[in-house]
């Protein structure tokens, strides 16, 4: 029985840690495995009313492995603690079978009373590095908690939670799927991208309305409008490396003014000292040069995007609202 559990623990590590090379290495070099073995002895003492000795064994385990598991916590089978340093699991926490726990995870309590105050983690859950799960909440079967997330509400089965506080970024991607960038999206960036997309659609409609205004339009002005649209299309190839979206959809290109063979482009950044200012300015110049015969490109970097009206008035922009 004992040796069957030991073999089961070792097989679980081989299945979840590609760095495991040999049984000997797992036996002697995996503090997470040692912490689980210590915990089984401590938990046995705890449930047999030998509270002090259970805490003492837990304390020794903490000193030797860097993993602190209260002897009252209930830990399931085939649990894998990878690296382990800094993990804290509270007294009333419950961890199911086949759970993968990375370093720095905290299953903490939020109450001072002697009640159920720690999380319940169901089977097949993955807790990323530095994840903090607080209170008597439930993390559903197959859920994934991203690194550094702070979870204070129950998580449905199969969900992916990221952020502070934890937000659900996806549901039921399959229990056998590994954690990758494709299934660990940023929900804030997703919402911001949708808002920027809507903003871009509104701006496009406004430009179309301006182009079909009644009354005769000089051919030179008509050509400038066509050229402006072509330049904006060319600038969509310039990607902001910090966000991964093009600078037009991000709203960084505020104004494009074409005069003959020259163009003046106003680009909004956080500040003129932004480390990407020179890089993006150079990319904008390179993409705009040659479009519609443009031979001169001037890029104005604006460091106060919230004062656009004031900037337009100071520079005499006739399109300022």
Secondary structure, 3 states (H helix, E strand, C coil): CHHHHHHHHHHHHHHHCCCCCCHHHHHHHCHHHHHHHHHHHHHHHHHCCCHHHHHHHHHHHHHHHCCEECCCCEECCCCEECCCCCCEECCCCEECCCCEECCCCEEECCCCCCCCCCCEECCCCEECCCCEEECCCEECCCCEECCCCEECCCECCCEEEECECCEEEEECCCCCCCCCHHHCCCHHHHHHHHHHHHHHHHHHHHHHHHHCCCCCCCHHHHHHHHHHHHHHHHHCCCECCCCCCECCCCCCEEEEEEECCEEEEEEECCCCCCCCHHHHHHHHHHHHCCHHHCCEEEEEEECCHHHHHHHHHHCCCCCCC
